[in-house]
Amino acid sequence: MNISTSWLREWISPVVTDEVLAEQLTMAGLEVDSIQTVAPAFNKVVAGHVVTCEKHPDADKLNLCQVDIGEADLVQIICGAKNVRTGLKVITALVGANLPGDFKIKKAKLRGVESFGMICSESELGMSGSSDGIAELNSEAPIGQDIREYLDLDDNIIELDITPNRGDCFSVLGVAREVSANYGMAFVMPEINVTAQGESSVDTSVSNTAACPKYLTRTIKGIDNSVQTPKWMSDKLSRSGQATHSPVVDITNYVLMELGQPLHAFDLAKINGSIEVRNAKSGETIDLLNDSTATLKENTLVIADEKSVLAIAGVMGGESSSTQVTTTDILLESAFFEPVSLAGKARDYGLHTESSLRFERGVDFNITELALDRATQLVVEVCGGAASEITSNIDKSALPELAPITITKAKIQKILGFELDSNWIEEKFINLDFEISNKTPDSWTIIPPSFRFDIRIPADLIEELARLYGYDKLPVQKLSLDANINAIKEDQIDKYDVMQALVSRGYQEVITYSFISEKYQDLIDPSAKKIALTNPISADMSTMRSSLWAGLLQTVESNQRRGHTDARFFEIGLCFDGVKADEQSNKLAGIITGNRFEAQWSEELQALDFFDAKADLESLLSLTSASFAFEAAERPALQKGQSAKITLNGKPVGWIGALSPVVQKELSLPKCYLYEIDLEVVLSGNISKYQPFSSYQQAQRDIALVVDQSTPVAQLTDAINELNQVHFVGVSLFDVYQGEHIETGKKSVALNLAYQSLEATLADDEVNAKVDEVLALMKNKFGATLR
């Protein structure tokens, strides 16, 4: 927001330079992006009066002017501007003047006639980027007065970068409050006197008081909207970055910049019947003031008469009811719209207006009447007319509640790290217009003013004290932290161990958004309870994830578009429970796609498969001494026949499998293999214990067992491991056969058994006895026969 320092100093004027004032605003939390003068430096430029204007005797496009500059003799100046004429008040640069761009005015001779100065345009003085002819001054401009003084060109424009929580500062009144609080000075409000008579001729009602708790209107009849907007007003508007239009529109914009309350004026003759503040109906449209047409959504609050929509509430008015130069009767509107109900509504229609900027951040609901009176006063002063009484629609129960906040001196000292004087604290609360409803020697109960939507908790009050004290003056204190730091046992697995294990196998970690599209959620976990965001950033980020797979698939998709086809990614993050939507759990997920190795001359490319993903996960799970099992099972996102449920002690803790061809096609993805497991299950285990190496030869035996085709090999190996045989090293599968010499419905499973002692080489008889024990177990438990 831009604000003129001369306008601000009409309200409050501390005895400091504009530069110091700008610096103080920055240190108080209102960041000043820049401070610039209205016009660059120049001198010896005054207001002049063109007494005569005649054609140059030897040049058709030049005029010979005699200009009164307030001295005894007239000054002869040659001017080529088309709009120069007798009787015009002009900006006159005298001989010896220094203009912007290091341009000096000297006595000159043009076509044999002398010229003693220059009649200037605004662009020549750096007051505007371009000009169409010379500048024309008001007829009341005092002849001979320094133009910088007359036009207030030494005024500075402060550009403020106001944070979203300080919506109260989008006005001269708001900035004046800040200056008042910082310098302990009172500011001067403009005098507002309105003579109202009779009732408004327009009935109003509000059907959605939750979104519009206060709606005020007033008619003003018999105005002249063709008059010129006063120069003092147009100057202030232009220096605030506002364009000028007609007097009525300029006045509503002026009050917006002055008090921070958006207003709107309707042409009374264009209103059909009564006014209602309601939600839009499906399919309704409105032709807006920016020459666009909007098709309204049902959740959009509108101002409507009995026939059509007149305005999008708090955003922009419609063209059909707008005021024109010929308008004689108007309906002035001043309202309070609840910020949340308007949040994002302007963006929904591709709009961004000064009104929506303020309403979305919060407007003082107690200034609505004052702003309406201020606008009425200015309309009557500038355009004439007679104003009616105010028509009010107010639902007090729907207005924001100003809840008291209690703050203690001890709390302030703890947060800031040093002690503030109690009298200073109380003084600053009063300067900020906070009401102190109760106080003790060491505490205050504060009721924030209605214009401070950002003050809701004790920390907000402490922040106010800190910024008024001065962020640059806060003492530097060493951080004192009361924390119980838990030591991690050496045999305990932590997240870093898990990450390193995956990185060592060629994985890269990714971090994706916690919210995904509804499409991804339905494809990956259609049965999960969805948690939809009320106001999502976009449709692709509308649902909270119940699985990490969505982010990993999006990452693969993005990499595929950029030519990276071989990928191994993993992510660790929180996911919402698919059954109990209010609970979250930490999960670990991985995805692989592409080829097993990079292209090389000695081997053909080999595509990754299910067992590559399983090997990676088993390698990770081998960190812990816990015994995980893989059981064939189905999940919607995974391919049937290539998916498994991961269990620990019979409890499901994760999934692994190939991406379903349906999902693969829907997302235009290559073949992918994924897994996901509860991270806490992995971290809760202990690191596998170190086993010393034996210096003696290992004894191995191969056995081929014929079992039922439906018997998982994992059940065989688990049973062998559970025997806990002395000197047993491990069991591994090296062949599965079905075909000739094998009964239908059966399969041959070839296992390698390894035994090794730390004390001596094992004898054949000892090893054979252990193998016989295994064979007996296989026969009794699984009905296996030795092939």
C-alpha positions in Angstrom: 0.0 0.0 0.0 1.2 3.5 -0.8 0.6 6.4 1.6 1.4 10.0 1.3 3.3 11.4 4.2 1.6 14.8 3.9 -1.8 13.0 4.2 -0.6 11.0 7.1 0.8 14.2 8.8 -2.7 15.7 8.6 -3.7 13.1 11.1 -0.5 12.9 13.2 2.8 14.6 12.7 5.7 13.6 15.0 8.7 16.0 14.9 10.9 13.7 12.8 11.8 13.6 9.1 9.9 11.4 6.7 12.9 9.1 6.5 13.1 8.6 10.2 9.3 8.0 10.3 9.6 5.4 7.6 12.4 3.7 9.5 10.3 3.6 12.7 7.4 2.0 10.9 9.7 -0.7 9.6 11.0 -1.4 13.1 7.5 -1.5 14.4 6.6 -4.3 12.0 5.1 -2.3 9.0 7.9 -2.9 6.5 8.6 0.1 4.3 9.7 -1.1 0.8 10.6 2.4 -0.4 10.1 6.1 0.2 10.1 8.4 -2.8 9.3 12.1 -3.4 6.3 13.0 -5.6 8.7 14.8 -8.0 12.5 14.9 -8.3 14.4 18.0 -7.3 14.1 21.2 -9.3 14.1 24.9 -8.6 13.0 28.3 -9.8 9.7 27.0 -11.1 6.5 29.0 -10.3 2.9 29.3 -11.1 2.3 31.7 -14.0 -0.6 33.3 -15.9 -0.7 33.4 -19.7 -1.8 37.1 -20.3 -1.5 36.9 -24.1 -0.9 34.1 -26.5 -0.1 34.9 -30.2 1.3 33.0 -33.1 5.1 33.3 -33.5 5.7 35.7 -36.5 8.1 33.2 -38.2 6.8 29.8 -37.0 3.3 28.4 -37.4 3.7 25.7 -34.7 5.1 28.1 -32.0 3.2 30.6 -29.8 4.5 33.8 -28.4 3.2 34.1 -24.8 3.4 36.9 -22.3 3.4 35.3 -18.9 2.7 37.0 -15.5 4.9 35.4 -12.8 4.0 37.9 -10.1 6.7 40.4 -10.9 6.5 43.9 -12.2 7.1 42.9 -15.9 5.6 40.1 -17.9 8.0 37.4 -19.1 8.1 36.5 -22.8 8.1 32.8 -23.4 7.9 30.8 -26.7 5.8 27.7 -26.3 4.9 25.0 -28.9 2.2 23.1 -26.9 -1.2 22.8 -28.6 -3.1 23.5 -25.4 -1.4 26.8 -24.4 -3.9 29.7 -24.6 -4.7 33.1 -23.1 -5.9 33.1 -19.5 -4.4 29.7 -18.6 -2.6 29.2 -15.3 0.6 27.3 -16.1 3.8 25.9 -14.5 6.6 28.3 -15.5 10.4 27.5 -15.3 12.4 30.8 -15.1 15.8 31.5 -16.5 18.4 29.8 -14.3 16.0 26.9 -13.3 17.5 23.4 -12.9 15.0 20.8 -14.1 15.3 17.0 -13.7 17.8 15.3 -16.0 20.3 18.1 -15.4 18.4 20.4 -17.8 19.1 24.1 -17.3 16.8 26.9 -18.5 18.7 29.6 -20.3 17.7 32.6 -22.3 17.1 31.4 -25.9 16.3 32.8 -29.3 13.8 30.9 -31.5 13.4 32.0 -35.1 14.8 35.4 -34.2 12.5 36.0 -31.1 13.9 35.8 -27.6 12.4 33.5 -24.9 13.0 33.9 -21.2 11.9 30.6 -19.7 9.7 27.5 -20.4 6.1 26.6 -19.8 6.3 23.0 -18.5 4.5 19.7 -18.8 4.2 17.3 -15.9 6.7 14.8 -17.6 9.3 17.5 -17.9 9.3 18.0 -14.2 9.3 14.2 -13.5 5.7 14.3 -12.1 4.5 11.7 -14.6 5.9 9.3 -17.2 4.3 11.1 -20.2 2.2 14.2 -20.8 -0.1 15.4 -23.6 0.7 19.1 -23.6 1.6 21.5 -20.8 0.2 21.1 -17.3 -2.9 23.2 -16.7 -3.2 24.6 -13.1 -6.4 25.4 -11.3 -7.7 28.9 -12.0 -7.2 29.7 -8.3 -3.4 29.0 -8.4 -1.6 32.0 -6.8 0.6 33.7 -9.5 4.3 33.6 -8.6 4.1 30.9 -5.9 6.8 28.2 -6.0 5.2 25.3 -7.7 6.7 22.8 -5.3 4.9 24.5 -2.5 1.6 24.9 -4.3 1.5 21.3 -5.6 3.1 19.9 -2.4 5.8 18.3 -4.5 8.0 17.8 -1.5 5.6 15.2 -0.3 6.9 11.6 0.0 5.2 8.4 -0.9 5.8 5.5 1.5 5.3 2.1 0.0 4.3 -0.4 2.8 4.5 -4.1 2.5 1.8 -5.0 5.0 1.6 -8.6 6.2 -1.7 -10.5 5.9 -2.4 -10.4 9.7 -2.3 -6.6 9.8 -5.4 -5.8 7.7 -6.1 -2.9 10.0 -3.1 -1.0 8.5 -4.5 -0.8 4.9 -5.6 2.8 5.6 -4.4 6.2 6.7 -6.3 5.7 10.0 -4.5 2.3 10.5 -1.0 3.8 9.9 -1.9 6.8 12.1 -2.7 4.4 14.9 0.7 2.8 14.6 2.5 6.2 14.6 0.4 7.1 17.6 1.4 4.0 19.5 5.1 4.4 18.7 5.4 8.1 19.5 2.7 8.3 22.3 0.8 11.0 20.4 -2.9 11.4 19.8 -4.0 11.5 16.2 -6.8 13.8 14.8 -9.8 12.3 13.2 -11.6 14.4 10.5 -14.7 16.1 11.6 -17.8 14.4 10.3 -21.1 16.1 10.3 -24.1 14.7 8.4 -27.6 16.2 8.2 -29.9 13.3 7.3 -33.7 13.6 6.8 -36.3 11.0 6.0 -36.0 7.3 5.5 -34.3 5.5 2.6 -36.5 4.6 -0.3 -34.9 1.2 -0.6 -35.7 -1.7 1.7 -32.8 -4.1 2.5 -32.6 -7.5 4.1 -29.8 -10.1 4.8 -30.6 -13.8 4.4 -27.1 -15.0 5.3 -26.2 -13.0 8.5 -23.3 -15.4 9.3 -21.5 -14.1 6.3 -22.8 -10.5 6.5 -23.7 -9.6 10.1 -23.9 -5.9 9.4 -25.3 -4.2 6.3 -26.0 -0.5 6.1 -27.4 1.7 3.3 -28.4 5.3 2.7 -29.9 7.1 -0.3 -28.5 10.5 -1.4 -30.8 12.2 -4.0 -30.3 15.2 -6.2 -26.5 15.0 -6.7 -24.4 16.4 -9.6 -22.0 13.7 -10.5 -20.6 15.6 -13.4 -18.6 18.1 -11.3 -14.9 17.9 -11.0 -13.3 15.8 -8.2 -11.6 18.3 -5.9 -7.9 18.6 -6.6 -6.9 17.8 -3.0 -8.8 14.6 -3.2 -7.5 13.5 -6.6 -4.0 14.2 -5.6 -4.3 12.1 -2.5 -5.8 9.3 -4.5 -3.2 9.4 -7.2 -0.4 9.4 -4.6 -2.0 6.3 -3.1 -2.0 4.5 -6.4 -5.7 5.0 -7.1 -7.0 6.1 -10.5 -9.7 8.9 -10.5 -13.1 8.4 -12.1 -16.3 10.3 -11.2 -16.8 12.2 -7.9 -18.9 9.5 -6.3 -16.5 6.7 -7.1 -13.6 8.8 -6.1 -15.2 9.5 -2.7 -15.8 5.8 -2.0 -12.2 5.1 -2.9 -11.0 8.1 -0.7 -12.9 6.8 2.3 -11.5 3.3 1.6 -7.9 4.7 1.7 -8.7 7.0 4.6 -10.6 4.7 7.0 -10.0 1.2 5.5 -13.8 0.5 5.0 -14.7 -0.5 1.5 -17.9 1.2 0.2 -20.0 0.9 -2.9 -22.4 3.3 -4.6 -25.4 2.0 -6.8 -27.3 4.2 -9.2 -30.7 4.3 -7.4 -32.6 4.5 -10.7 -31.1 1.2 -11.8 -32.3 -0.8 -8.7 -35.4 -2.8 -9.1 -37.3 -3.1 -5.8 -35.7 -4.1 -2.6 -32.1 -5.2 -1.9 -31.2 -8.6 -0.5 -27.8 -9.9 0.7 -27.9 -13.6 -0.1 -26.0 -16.5 -1.6 -25.9 -16.7 -5.4 -28.3 -19.1 -7.2 -26.9 -21.7 -9.5 -26.4 -20.3 -13.0 -26.7 -16.6 -12.1 -24.4 -14.3 -13.9 -23.2 -10.7 -13.5 -21.5 -8.3 -15.9 -18.7 -6.8 -13.7 -17.2 -3.3 -13.7 -14.0 -4.7 -15.3 -16.0 -5.6 -18.5 -16.0 -9.3 -17.7 -18.9 -11.7 -17.1 -18.9 -14.0 -14.1 -21.0 -17.2 -13.7 -21.6 -17.3 -10.0 -21.2 -20.3 -7.6 -23.8 -21.0 -5.0 -21.3 -20.4 -2.1 -20.7 -16.8 -3.3 -22.3 -14.0 -1.3 -24.0 -11.4 -3.6 -26.0 -8.1 -3.4 -29.1 -8.5 -5.4 -32.4 -6.7 -6.2 -35.6 -8.3 -7.1 -34.5 -9.0 -10.7 -30.8 -9.6 -10.8 -27.4 -9.6 -9.0 -26.0 -6.1 -8.5 -22.6 -7.0 -7.0 -20.3 -9.8 -5.7 -20.3 -8.9 -2.0 -17.0 -7.5 -0.9 -15.3 -8.0 -4.3 -16.8 -5.9 -7.2 -20.0 -4.3 -8.3 -21.9 -4.9 -11.5 -21.9 -2.7 -14.6 -25.7 -2.6 -14.8 -26.1 -0.6 -11.5 -22.9 1.5 -11.6 -23.0 5.2 -11.2 -22.4 7.4 -14.3 -21.8 11.1 -14.9 -25.5 11.5 -15.4 -26.5 9.8 -12.1 -28.6 12.0 -9.8 -29.6 9.6 -7.1 -27.4 7.0 -5.4 -27.6 4.2 -2.8 -24.5 4.1 -0.6 -23.6 0.7 0.9 -21.3 0.1 3.9 -21.1 -3.5 5.3 -19.1 -5.9 7.4 -18.5 -9.3 5.7 -17.1 -12.1 7.8 -13.5 -12.7 6.6 -13.6 -16.6 6.2 -16.8 -16.4 4.1 -15.1 -14.2 1.6 -11.7 -15.9 1.7 -10.7 -16.9 -1.8 -13.9 -15.7 -3.5 -12.2 -13.0 -5.5 -9.6 -15.6 -6.7 -12.4 -17.9 -7.7 -13.3 -15.4 -10.4 -9.8 -14.3 -11.3 -10.2 -11.0 -9.5 -8.2 -9.0 -6.9 -9.6 -5.8 -5.7 -8.9 -3.2 -3.0 -12.2 -4.3 -1.3 -11.5 -8.0 -1.3 -7.9 -7.4 -0.1 -9.3 -5.7 3.0 -12.4 -7.8 3.7 -10.4 -11.1 3.5 -8.0 -9.8 6.1 -10.7 -8.3 8.3 -12.3 -4.9 8.5 -13.3 -3.1 11.7 -17.0 -4.0 12.2 -17.4 -0.9 14.4 -16.4 1.6 11.8 -19.1 0.8 9.3 -21.4 3.6 10.3 -18.6 6.2 10.6 -17.4 5.4 7.1 -20.9 5.7 5.7 -21.3 9.1 7.4 -17.8 10.2 6.1 -18.7 9.3 2.5 -22.1 11.0 2.8 -20.5 14.2 4.1 -18.1 14.3 1.1 -20.7 13.5 -1.5 -23.0 16.3 -0.2 -20.0 18.7 0.0 -18.8 17.9 -3.5 -21.9 16.9 -5.4 -24.7 18.3 -3.4 -27.9 16.4 -2.7 -29.9 15.3 0.3 -29.1 12.2 2.4 -31.6 9.9 4.1 -31.3 8.2 7.4 -29.3 4.9 7.6 -31.1 1.7 7.0 -29.5 -1.0 9.2 -29.5 -4.8 9.1 -27.4 -6.0 12.1 -27.2 -9.4 13.6 -25.2 -8.7 16.8 -24.9 -12.5 17.6 -23.0 -13.0 14.4 -20.5 -10.2 14.9 -17.0 -11.3 16.1 -16.6 -11.8 19.8 -13.9 -9.7 21.5 -12.7 -12.2 24.1 -10.6 -11.0 26.9 -7.0 -12.1 27.2 -5.0 -12.3 30.4 -1.3 -11.8 30.4 1.1 -11.8 33.3 4.4 -9.9 33.8 6.1 -13.2 34.4 4.9 -14.6 31.1 6.2 -11.5 29.3 9.6 -11.8 30.9 9.8 -15.5 30.1 9.1 -15.0 26.4 11.1 -11.8 25.8 14.0 -12.8 28.1 14.1 -9.6 30.1 11.8 -7.5 32.4 9.7 -4.6 31.2 8.4 -1.8 33.4 4.8 -2.3 34.4 3.9 1.3 33.8 5.5 1.2 30.3 3.5 -2.0 29.5 0.2 -0.5 30.5 1.0 2.7 28.6 1.6 0.8 25.4 -1.6 -1.2 25.8 -3.5 2.0 26.1 -1.6 3.5 23.1 -2.6 0.5 21.1 -6.3 1.2 22.0 -6.5 -2.0 24.0 -9.1 -2.0 26.8 -7.8 -3.0 30.2 -10.8 -4.6 31.8 -8.9 -5.8 34.9 -5.4 -5.4 36.3 -3.3 -6.4 39.2 0.3 -5.4 40.0 1.6 -8.3 37.9 -1.2 -9.0 35.4 -3.6 -7.4 32.9 -6.8 -8.6 31.3 -7.0 -7.1 27.9 -9.9 -6.8 25.4 -8.5 -6.1 21.9 -10.1 -3.5 19.8 -12.5 -4.5 17.0 -10.0 -3.6 14.3 -7.3 -6.0 15.5 -8.3 -9.4 14.2 -4.8 -10.7 14.9 -4.9 -10.4 18.7 -6.3 -13.6 20.1 -3.8 -15.2 22.6 -1.2 -13.9 25.1 1.6 -14.4 22.7 0.0 -11.8 20.4 0.1 -9.3 23.2 3.7 -10.0 23.9 4.6 -9.6 20.2 2.9 -6.1 20.3 5.1 -5.1 23.3 8.2 -6.4 21.6 7.7 -4.5 18.4 6.9 -1.3 20.2 10.0 -1.7 22.4 11.9 -2.1 19.2 13.2 -5.4 17.7 16.6 -3.8 17.3 16.7 -3.0 21.0 15.8 -6.4 22.3 18.8 -7.7 24.4 20.6 -10.7 23.2 20.3 -13.6 25.6 21.8 -17.0 25.6 19.2 -19.6 24.9 18.0 -21.5 28.0 16.4 -24.8 27.1 14.8 -27.2 29.5 14.8 -30.5 27.7 15.2 -34.2 28.5 17.5 -35.6 25.9 17.0 -39.4 25.6 20.0 -41.4 24.8 19.6 -44.0 22.0 20.9 -47.4 23.0 23.6 -48.9 20.8 21.4 -51.9 19.9 18.4 -49.7 19.0 17.5 -49.0 15.4 16.9 -45.3 14.5 15.6 -43.6 11.4 19.1 -42.8 10.2 20.0 -46.5 10.1 16.9 -47.2 7.9 17.7 -44.3 5.5 21.3 -45.3 5.2 20.4 -48.9 4.5 18.2 -47.9 1.5 20.7 -45.3 0.2 23.4 -48.0 0.2 21.2 -50.0 -2.2 20.9 -47.1 -4.6 17.8 -45.4 -3.4 17.2 -41.7 -3.2 15.0 -40.1 -0.6 12.0 -37.9 -1.7 9.7 -35.7 0.3 6.3 -35.1 -1.2 3.1 -33.3 -0.1 0.8 -34.7 2.5 -2.2 -33.9 0.4 -2.9 -35.6 -2.9 -5.6 -35.6 -5.5 -8.9 -37.5 -4.9 -8.1 -39.5 -8.1 -4.8 -40.8 -6.7 -6.5 -41.7 -3.4 -9.2 -43.7 -5.2 -6.7 -45.6 -7.3 -4.3 -46.4 -4.4 -6.6 -46.9 -1.4 -10.3 -46.7 -2.5 -11.7 -48.1 0.8 -9.8 -45.6 3.0 -11.8 -43.0 4.8 -11.1 -39.7 2.9 -10.1 -36.5 4.6 -11.0 -33.7 2.2 -9.6 -30.2 2.6 -12.2 -27.4 2.9 -10.1 -24.9 1.0 -7.5 -26.8 -1.0 -4.7 -25.1 -2.9 -5.8 -26.9 -6.1 -7.8 -30.0 -7.1 -4.6 -32.0 -7.2 -4.1 -31.3 -3.5 -7.5 -31.8 -2.1 -7.2 -35.0 0.0 -5.0 -36.0 2.9 -2.9 -39.1 2.0 -3.5 -42.5 3.6 -0.4 -43.9 1.8 3.0 -42.7 0.7 2.6 -44.4 -2.6 0.8 -41.5 -4.2 3.7 -39.2 -3.8 6.2 -41.8 -5.0 4.1 -42.5 -8.1 3.9 -38.8 -8.9 7.7 -38.6 -8.5 8.2 -41.5 -10.9 5.8 -39.9 -13.4 7.7 -36.6 -13.2 11.0 -38.3 -13.7 9.7 -40.3 -16.6 8.7 -37.1 -18.4 12.3 -35.9 -18.0 13.9 -39.1 -19.4 14.9 -40.6 -16.0 13.5 -44.1 -16.5 15.6 -46.1 -13.9 14.6 -45.0 -10.5 14.7 -46.2 -6.9 12.9 -43.8 -4.4 11.9 -44.0 -0.8 10.0 -41.7 1.5 9.4 -41.6 5.3 6.4 -39.6 6.5 3.1 -39.4 8.3 -0.1 -40.8 6.8 -3.7 -40.7 8.0 -5.2 -44.0 9.1 -7.5 -45.4 6.4 -10.0 -46.5 9.0 -9.7 -44.0 11.8 -9.3 -40.8 9.9 -8.2 -38.8 13.0 -5.1 -40.9 13.6 -1.7 -40.8 11.9 1.2 -43.2 11.6 4.8 -43.0 10.4 5.4 -45.1 7.4 8.3 -46.1 5.1 7.6 -46.7 1.4 9.8 -47.5 -1.6 9.3 -47.8 -5.3 11.6 -49.2 -8.1 11.2 -49.1 -11.8 13.3 -49.5 -14.9 16.4 -51.8 -15.3 18.3 -53.7 -12.7 21.7 -52.3 -14.0 22.9 -49.6 -16.3 23.6 -50.5 -19.9 26.9 -52.2 -20.4 28.8 -54.1 -23.2 29.0 -57.5 -21.5 25.4 -58.0 -20.4 21.9 -57.4 -21.8 19.6 -55.1 -20.0 17.5 -56.8 -17.3 14.2 -55.3 -16.1 13.6 -55.0 -12.4 11.0 -57.5 -11.0 9.1 -58.2 -7.8 12.0 -60.0 -6.2 14.3 -57.0 -6.6 11.9 -55.0 -4.5 11.5 -57.9 -2.0 15.2 -58.2 -1.7 15.6 -54.5 -0.9 12.9 -54.7 1.7 14.3 -57.9 3.2 17.7 -56.3 3.4 16.2 -53.4 5.3 14.3 -55.7 7.6 17.4 -57.7 8.3 18.6 -54.8 10.4 16.3 -56.0 13.1 16.2 -59.3 14.8 12.4 -59.4 14.5 11.0 -62.2 12.2 8.9 -60.8 9.4 6.8 -62.9 7.0 5.4 -62.4 3.5 2.0 -63.8 2.8 0.3 -63.8 -0.6 -2.6 -61.4 -0.5 -4.5 -58.9 -2.7 -4.7 -55.1 -2.6 -6.5 -52.9 -5.1 -3.4 -50.9 -6.1 -1.3 -54.0 -6.6 -1.3 -56.7 -9.3 -3.0 -60.0 -8.5 -0.4 -62.8 -8.1 2.4 -60.3 -7.5 1.4 -58.9 -4.1 2.1 -59.9 -0.6 1.1 -58.8 2.9 4.0 -58.3 5.4 3.3 -59.6 8.9 5.1 -59.6 12.2 3.9 -62.2 14.7 0.8 -62.6 12.6 -0.1 -58.9 12.6 -0.2 -57.0 9.2 2.4 -54.3 9.1 2.8 -53.5 5.4 2.5 -54.4 1.8 4.7 -55.2 -1.2 3.9 -55.9 -4.9 3.8 -54.8 -8.5 1.7 -51.8 -9.5 -1.7 -52.9 -10.8 -1.9 -52.7 -14.6 -5.2 -50.8 -14.2 -3.5 -48.1 -12.2 -0.4 -48.2 -14.4 -2.5 -47.5 -17.5 -4.6 -44.8 -15.8 -1.5 -42.9 -14.7 0.6 -43.7 -17.9 3.4 -45.2 -15.8 5.9 -48.0 -16.6 6.0 -51.2 -14.6 6.6 -50.3 -10.9 7.2 -52.3 -7.8 6.2 -50.8 -4.4 6.3 -51.6 -0.8 5.1 -49.8 2.4 5.6 -50.7 6.0 4.9 -49.2 9.4 8.1 -47.5 10.4 7.6 -47.8 14.1 7.6 -51.6 13.7 11.1 -51.5 12.2 12.4 -48.9 14.7 11.0 -50.9 17.7 13.3 -53.8 17.0 16.8 -54.3 18.0 19.8 -54.5 15.7 20.9 -58.0 14.8 23.6 -59.2 17.1 27.2 -59.7 15.8 28.1 -63.4 15.2 31.8 -64.3 15.1 33.2 -66.0 12.0 34.3 -69.6 12.2 37.7 -70.7 11.0 36.4 -74.3 10.4 34.9 -75.6 7.2 31.2 -75.3 6.6 29.2 -78.5 6.0 26.3 -78.3 3.4 23.6 -80.7 2.5 21.1 -80.4 -0.4 17.7 -81.9 0.0 14.8 -82.0 -2.5 11.3 -82.2 -0.9 8.1 -83.0 -2.7 5.3 -81.0 -1.1 1.8 -79.7 -2.0 1.9 -77.0 -4.7 0.0 -74.6 -2.3 2.6 -74.9 0.4 4.7 -71.7 0.6 8.4 -72.2 0.7 8.6 -69.6 3.5 6.7 -72.0 5.8 9.3 -74.7 5.2 12.3 -72.4 5.9 10.6 -70.9 8.9 9.9 -74.3 10.4 13.6 -75.3 9.9 14.8 -72.1 11.5 12.5 -72.7 14.5 14.2 -76.0 15.2 17.1 -74.0 16.6 19.6 -76.7 15.8 23.1 -76.4 17.3 25.7 -75.3 14.7 22.9 -74.5 12.2 23.9 -71.6 9.9 20.9 -71.2 7.6 18.7 -72.6 4.9 18.3 -71.3 1.3 16.1 -72.2 -1.7 17.9 -73.0 -4.9 15.3 -74.7 -7.1 11.6 -75.3 -7.5 10.5 -77.9 -10.1 7.1 -79.1 -11.5 6.7 -81.4 -14.4 7.8 -84.9 -15.4 8.1 -87.4 -12.6 6.3 -85.0 -10.2 2.8 -85.8 -9.3 0.1 -83.3 -10.4 -0.6 -80.8 -7.6 2.8 -81.3 -6.1 6.1 -79.5 -6.5 9.8 -80.2 -5.8 11.5 -77.8 -3.5 15.4 -78.0 -3.4 16.9 -76.5 -0.2 20.5 -76.1 0.9 21.2 -76.6 4.6 24.4 -75.2 6.1 26.1 -76.2 9.4 29.3 -74.9 10.9 31.0 -75.0 14.3 33.2 -72.5 16.0 35.2 -75.2 17.8 35.9 -77.9 15.2 35.1 -79.4 11.9 31.7 -81.2 12.0 31.7 -84.9 11.4 29.5 -86.4 8.6 27.5 -88.5 11.1 26.7 -85.4 13.2 25.6 -83.4 10.1 23.5 -86.3 8.7 21.7 -86.7 12.0 20.7 -83.0 11.9 19.5 -83.4 8.3 17.4 -86.4 9.3 15.8 -84.3 12.1 14.9 -81.7 9.4 13.4 -84.4 7.1 11.4 -85.8 9.9 10.0 -82.4 10.7 9.1 -81.8 7.0 7.3 -85.1 6.8 5.3 -84.7 10.0 4.4 -81.1 9.5 4.0 -80.8 5.8 3.7 -84.3 4.5 6.9 -83.9 2.5 8.7 -86.7 0.9 12.3 -86.9 -0.1 12.7 -86.9 -3.8 
